């Protein structure tokens, strides 16, 4: 059950991020790196 929820949220958020990268100004590479860093920070904080 948890696996399906995780996969669902993962697909949902990746779709949102893809749309965001199309709309945001500047190069999408910078936004991608920023979102990656934010994601890592969130994961690390949740495990503490």
ChimeraX attribute file (.defattr): number of C-alpha atoms within 10 A of each C-alpha:
attribute: neighborCount
match mode: 1-to-1
recipient: residues
	/A:1	5
	/A:2	7
	/A:3	8
	/A:4	9
	/A:5	10
	/A:6	11
	/A:7	11
	/A:8	12
	/A:9	12
	/A:10	12
	/A:11	12
	/A:12	11
	/A:13	12
	/A:14	12
	/A:15	11
	/A:16	11
	/A:17	15
	/A:18	12
	/A:19	11
	/A:20	14
	/A:21	16
	/A:22	11
	/A:23	10
	/A:24	10
	/A:25	9
	/A:26	10
	/A:27	10
	/A:28	15
	/A:29	10
	/A:30	11
	/A:31	16
	/A:32	15
	/A:33	11
	/A:34	11
	/A:35	13
	/A:36	12
	/A:37	12
	/A:38	12
	/A:39	12
	/A:40	11
	/A:41	11
	/A:42	11
	/A:43	11
	/A:44	10
	/A:45	9
	/A:46	8
	/A:47	6
	/A:48	5
